[in-house]
Amino acid sequence: MEQERRRKKRKSKKKKGFIIALSIVLVLILGIGVYAFTVYNSVASTLNRTHEPLSRTKSEKRTEQVNFSERDPISILLLGVDQRGADKGRSDSLILLTVNPDNQSVKMVSIPRDTRTEIVGKGKEDKINHAYAFGGVDMSIKTVENFLDVPIDYYVQVNMEGFQDIVDAVGGVTVNNTLDFTYEGQHFAKGQLQLNGEDALKYSRMRYEDPRGDFGRQERQRQIIQAVIDEGASVKSLTNYGSILDAIGDNVKTNLTFDEMKDIQTNYKDARHNLEQIQLDGSGSKASDGIYYYHVSETERTEVSNLLKEQLNIK
């Protein structure tokens, strides 16, 4: 009964109409949405800069490589990396998408950055976002795969420091702010805000003044990403696609090729109509050394894992 109640609670969080946060790949990387293929050569050139394959050809949790033409369900890990200067950075935003074109749905799990789990390849437990600092995208993917016990087929990495260039390239963004706060000398009042790149980055980074902590920050990051997508797809961006593609080329990495993105657009686009956001319930506490961790129970982890396996048609 309790499991069924929690399952129904999660279903109530479904949202219609927001594209598969593939959005970042299919709209951001492909530039300006509907007319992207009219600037095919510029887009293809940009994707040569964004393409960065993994050290493996497929997940160890897959027996066969996914086949787009057969509409196999796929998973994509979105990483928002806070990289400043020479610092390699940490993946402060981790979102796992599982896309099933047959039932036309997407399940999106936001993984709190402070989640304590085994860091695969390091032989110890730590915050999940530290996996990126230890071993880059490859270690992050293996750690998330181990944590949720599902394969990760693709990734999209966005440099949050350079993300302000993308915001500026689309002419700024509009967001609806629900929390009055000040961060790094900038005041953000409640209500509709017009943000340039620098302010958008500050808006998406604050978490300590937010009563929801990292969950509040994740929501603001999703607001900025969706706002960029909306602006990037607007008519006014038609005259500025060069700057947009330059900003994407400088700040986005993915193991998806241009041909794979086109195949996804062809075979998976209808899944955008049914997006369910899944929250990993847990509790936070400080360890004996004073470091804060977010703890997800084995019961919760298993329940979310089973939901994702069902979505990926994994038995």
HELIX and SHEET records of a PDB file:
HELIX    1   1 GLU A    2  LYS A   11  1                                  10    
HELIX    2   2 SER A   23  ILE A   29  3                                   7    
HELIX    3   3 GLY A   33  VAL A   39  5                                   7    
HELIX    4   4 TYR A   40  THR A   50  1                                  11    
HELIX    5   5 HIS A  130  LEU A  148  1                                  19    
HELIX    6   6 PHE A  163  ALA A  169  1                                   7    
HELIX    7   7 GLY A  197  ARG A  205  1                                   9    
HELIX    8   8 ASP A  214  GLY A  232  1                                  19    
HELIX    9   9 VAL A  235  ASN A  240  5                                   6    
HELIX   10  10 TYR A  241  ASN A  251  1                                  11    
HELIX   11  11 PHE A  258  TYR A  268  1                                  11    
HELIX   12  12 LYS A  269  HIS A  273  5                                   5    
HELIX   13  13 GLU A  298  GLN A  311  1                                  14    
SHEET    1   A 7 LYS A  14  LYS A  15  0                                        
SHEET    2   A 7 LEU A 275  GLN A 279 -1                                        
SHEET    3   A 7 SER A 105  ILE A 111  1                                        
SHEET    4   A 7 ARG A  90  ASN A 100 -1                                        
SHEET    5   A 7 ILE A  74  ASP A  82 -1                                        
SHEET    6   A 7 TYR A 154  ASN A 159  1                                        
SHEET    7   A 7 VAL A 252  THR A 254 -1                                        
SHEET    1   B 2 ARG A 116  ILE A 119  0                                        
SHEET    2   B 2 LYS A 124  LYS A 127 -1                                        
SHEET    1   C 2 VAL A 173  ASN A 177  0                                        
SHEET    2   C 2 GLY A 191  LEU A 195 -1                                        
SHEET    1   D 2 PHE A 181  TYR A 183  0                                        
SHEET    2   D 2 GLN A 186  PHE A 188 -1                                        
SHEET    1   E 2 SER A 283  LYS A 286  0                                        
SHEET    2   E 2 TYR A 292  HIS A 295 -1                                        
END                                                                             
